[in-house]
Amino acid sequence: MISTKKIQMVDLKGQYQKIKAEVDAGIQEVLDTTAFINGPAVKQFQADLENYLGVKHVIPCANGTDALQITMMALGLKPGDEVITASYTYVATAEVIGLLGLTPVLVDVNPDTFEIDLNAVEKNITAKTKAIVPVHLFGQCVNMERLMQIAEKNNLFVIEDVAQAIGANYTFSNGKTAKAGTMGTIGCTSFFPSKNLGCYGDGGAMYTNNDELAKKMRMIAHHGQSVQYVHDVLGVNSRLDTIQAAILKVKLKHLDEYAAARNRAADYYDKAFANHPKLKTPVRSKHSDHVFHQYTLQLKGIDRTSLREKLAERGIPAMIYYPIPLHHQKAFASSRFIDKDFPVTLKLCASVLSLPMHTELDEETLSYITNTVLELTA
């Protein structure tokens, strides 16, 4: 049996239909004012996001990759400086490290949460290490309390890659909470359409509580100038489009309800697959909310390619994030990286499968997906 509705990995159209009037009005306002670059919607979204995150400065930019690059430029990292991050993540995280002539130091991740292995981080700190980039992968935070202790002990910057976990709350041992991306030196995010807070094109942002870093990031993102035609540093051209800001301004108001909808879907999946001997469901961290950018299963004794093909035949999309670890990519090839140091990463790359996860999943669709997966993995 094939589902009568088209199932999407991410249903942006269904989500848009529910906020169409608000989004259309925001776009129309930009068209009416013709303030296409750095218009009022950009400033309003920036202020709204600062308020939501509880952070002093949000600096919008063109995309999440630019956010990471501008951040590393603002921190004054120099060629040869080492930056530690995970091998199990999207390429952008490490791409900018190499692009700036820095040295990427890739490490393994934890088997349950997929987050960077902090024991491996500590083992790889050298005199050349200047920064750590924890990736809050799939929707929940790295153990930031311990990571910040490691960073402070070694005088390192922490650049949080929060592209997949915006809105997640981290709880410290003293009960204090903070939003993902606001605990390190600088947080970086992407507003790519499929993200939990996504626009209808490209977009990104950086956030920090450091006044001087905020000023420098704004300058770098705007051709290195704080006053027109006065260029104090070398910069780039990286702006959040006003139309995209108008869309994000609307969607930010719904971000927490979107997270709740994703959690309801994740709970449904969890219940359906509980105690399945061949399926390991996502582990919820003790110290962080999970906003489920992805719902990722670990398969045991299952032919992943065959399962994915059979799901596709039944109209169910499934994705593999990420089939090739960064330390196996030609762009990062180095004798420094040995497979024995990445047992978890290699296992995940060979065994994970992500099911549809978005805000519009209803019980009928979830029932069809789970029943089909159970049938094919019996």
N, C-alpha and C positions, 0 to 999 in steps of 0.2 A: 504494500500500500504506500502511496505517495501523498504527502500533505497537499491539500487543496490550496493552501496559501504559500506564497513564495517566502521562504525563510531566509533571512539575511544574517550575516555575522554581526552587522551593525545596521539598524533600521533608522537611518537619518530622515527618510521621508515621513515615516510615521511620527517621529518626534517633532518634525517641523510642523506637521498639520495641527498639532495641539497648541503650538505657540505662534501660528501663522500671523494672526492679527498683530501681535506685538512686534514680531520680527519685521513684517512688511512696513509697519509704521516707522520703525527705527531706520530702515533702509530709505524709505521715502523722505524722511527728514534730512538725511545726508544729501540726497539728490536735490532736494529743495534749496538747501543752503549752499550747495556745491563746495562744502568744506571737506574736500576729499583727502587731504593730507593733514594729519595732526589736528583734526577737527574736534569740536566739543565732545563728541562721543568717546574719543580716545581718552581724554582727560577724565570724563565721568566714569568710564570703565576702570581706569587706573585707580581712582579714588574708591570705587565700590569694591574692587578686589583687595585693596589695602585694608579696608574695613573688614571684609570677610575673613581674611587671613590673619588679621591682627598684627600686621607688619608695617613698618614706617614707610618703606619705599617699594613701589612696584614700577619697573621700567619696561614698558611694552617694546616689542621688537618684531621683526618680520617672521621668525619661525624659531622652533626650539633649538635647532642646530646653531643658529646665530646666537641664541641666548648663551649657550655653552662657550662659544668662541669669544664673545664679548666679555664674558665673565673671566675667562682665563687671561685675556689681554688686560683687563682692569686690575687683576691681582698681580700683574707684573711678572708673570712666569716667563722664564727665558729658555731658549733652546738648550737641551740637555737636562733640564729639570725633570724629575720623575713624578708622574701622576698615577696613582693606583686606582684601578677600577675593575669591574668584573668582566670575565670573558663571556659570561652568559647574559648578553643584553643586545640591544639594537646597535648597529655600527656607529650611529651618530655620536654616542657617548665617547668612544675612543677616537673617532675620526678627527675631531677637532684637536685632540691632544697631538696626534701626528702632524696635522696640518700646520700647527704653530711651531713645529720643530721640537716639541717636548717629547719625552720618552714615556710611552704607555707601559705601565706595569700591570699585567693582567693576572687576576687571581680567581680562585674557585668560589663557588657559592654554597649556601646551606641546602641540604637535601629536602627539607620540609617547606621552607618559605621561599626558596629560590633567591634570597637576598645575599649580598656579598658576605663572604666568610671572614669575620673579624679576626679570627686567629691567623688566617692567611695574610690579612692586611698587616698585622703586627710583624709577622715574619719577614715581610717584604719591604719594611721601612729601612731606608739607608740615609746616608748623609745628603744624598741628592734629592730625596723625596720632599716635595713641596706641597702636595695636595692629594686629597682622596675624593673620589667621585662615587658616592653611594647611589645606586639606582633603586628607587622604590618600585620594584618590578611588579607588574600585574595588578597593583592597587593597594599595597600596604607598605608601611615604613620599615626600613632597616632599623636595627636596634641602635637608635641614635644616641641614647644616653651613654652606652659603652663606646660608641664610635667617637663621640665628642671628647670623652675622657682620653682616648688614644690620641686624638688630634691635639688636644691641649698639652698633653705630656710631651709630644714631639714637635710642637709649634708648627702644625700643619693647617692649611686651609681645608675647609670642607665645602664642596660644591654639590648640593643635593640635586640629582636629576629626578624631578617630580612629575615628568610628563605623563606617567601612567597612574599617579596617585593623588592628583589634586583633590583637596577636600578631606583627605584621610586625617584622622586625629591620632597623635602619638601621646601616650601617657607615661610620664616619668615615674620613678619609684616613689617619689614624694607626693604623687597624686596630681601634679601639675600637668596640664595638657598643652599641646602646641600643634598647629597645622603642619602637614608635610611641606617641606621647603622653607620653613621659617626658623629652623634650629641650627643649621650650619652657617657658614660665612655668607653664602649666597645660595638661593634656590633658583633653579631654571626649569621652565615648563614649555610645553608645546600646546598650541590650540588647533592642531591638525584635526580635520573634521571628525575622525573616528574617536578622538580622545573624549574622556568623560565631560570635559568642558571644551567643546570644539566649535570652531567657527565654520564658515562655508568657503574656506580657502586656506591660506596659510596664516599663521600667527604664532607669537610666542611672548614670553615675558621673563624677567629676572626679578627676584625680590631679596631685599636685605634690610637690616636694621642699622647698617653702617652708613652714616651720612656721606662720608668721603667717597666710599666705594660707589654709592648711588650716583653721586655727581660725576664720577669718572665713567661709569657705564653709560649714563645719558650722553656724555660727550662722545664716547667711542661710537655709540650707535648712530650719532648724528655727525659723521665726518670729522670727529675729533674737535668739534667746536661747541662752546657754550654761549658765545656771542657770534652773530652772523659774520662770516668771512674772517674770523679769528680762530686759527686752528692750532691748539696747544699740543695736541697729540695726534698720532696717526689713528684714524678711525675707519669705520665702514658706513655703509648706508643701509640701515635696518630699521624699518618703521612698521608699526601695526597699522594696516589700512583702516580708515575711518569707518567704512561700511562693515568691515569685520568686527570692529570695536562695538558698533551699534548692535550687531547680532550677539556678541559675547555679553554685552550689558544685559540683554534680555535673558540669556541662558544661565548666567550666573545666579539669578534669582531662583532658578529651579534646580541648582546643582545638588543640594541636599536631598531633594525628592528623587532626583535621578539616582543618587547613591542608594537610597532606600529601595528603589525599584530593582536595581542590580542585585542588591542583597537578597531580595525576595526570590529572584530567579536563582541565585546561588544556593539559597536554602532548599529550594525545590530540587535542584540537581543533587545536592548533598544527601537529601533524604532518599532520593531514588537510587543512588549508588552506594548507600551506606553498607559497609561490610562486604562489598563486592570483592572477591578475591583477585580480580584482574585489573581493578580500577582503584587508584589512589586519588581521593578528592583533595582539593586545596586545603592546606593547613592554615588556620587563622592564627595569626601572631598574638601573643599574650600582651604585647605592648602597643599594638596599633589596630585601629579600625581597618577594615578591608573595604575598598570602594569598587572592587571587581572590574577593573579595566578589561581583564580577561578572566575566563573561567577555564583553568588549565588542569587537565587530568594527567596523571602518570600511568601509562599502560604497563601491565606485567604479563608477559607471555602472549602478547597479541601482535599480529602482523599489522603494524600501523598503516602502512600504505594500502593494504587490502581493506582495512576498516574504513579508512577515509574515502576510498573509492566507492564502497558499498553505501556509505552515508550519503555521498553525492548522488548516487543513483536513486535514493529515496528523497532527494530534495533537501538534504541537510548539509550545509557547508561546515567545514572544520578546518582549522589552520594549525600550522606547526610554527611556533615561536620558540626557539630559533634553531633551524636544522644544522647550521654550521657555527661552531663557537668562534669567537673573534681570534683566538690564538691559532686557528687553522686557516684563517683568511690570508691570502697572499699579501694583502696590504699591511698585515701586522706580523708577517713571518719573521721569526727570530729564534736563534738557538737558545735564547733565555727561557723559552716556553717549552716545557716537557709535559707530555700527556699525563704522566704519573702525578703531576701536581693539580690535575683537573678532573678527578674521578667523578665528581658530582655533575659538573658541567657536561662531560661527555655522556653520562647516563641520561641526563635530561634532554640533550639534543637528540638522542636516539629514541626517547620514549614518551615525550609529551604530546598532547593533542588538546587544542582549545576548541570548545563548543561555542555556539552563538551566545553572545552576551551583550545585551543592550537594554535600554529603558522601556522598550515596547513589547517585551516578551510576555505573552499571556499564558494562562494555565493550559489552554488547548495546545498551543505550540510547544510548551515545555513538556507536556505529557507525550506528545508525538515524538519529540526528540529523545526523551529518556527511555521510552518504551522501545524505540528503534535501537538505541545503543545497547540496551539490555538484551534484546533479541540477538543482536549481532555479536555480542561478547559472552553469550551463555556457554 
